[in-house]
Amino acid sequence: MQILQLTRLPIPDAEQIVRQADMISALTLQRDLLMHQAEEQRLKWVSEKYGWERMVEALISQQTKNRTASDRDDVSDHIQLS
């Protein structure tokens, strides 16, 4: 008896199936767009991070050069005073 009841279930409404398929399609497109936007944002952040790292390296290098030159000037001044 149970098998007959399962096979006698009403056939789903064709319009409902089409609406559900349209909704699934729209949600899939939205998900793909959001994933693409998230990837673009991630790449932008990576690029900005790289730029900041390069800037920090340049500033540290410049500061090191200035310190080295300043240290040499201090040594030269000390030698001249002696």
ABEGO torsion letter per residue (X at the ends): XAAAAAAABBBBBAAAAAAAAAAAAAAAAAAAAAAAAAAAAAAAAAAAAAAAAAAAAAAAAAAAAAAAAAAAAAAAAAAAAX
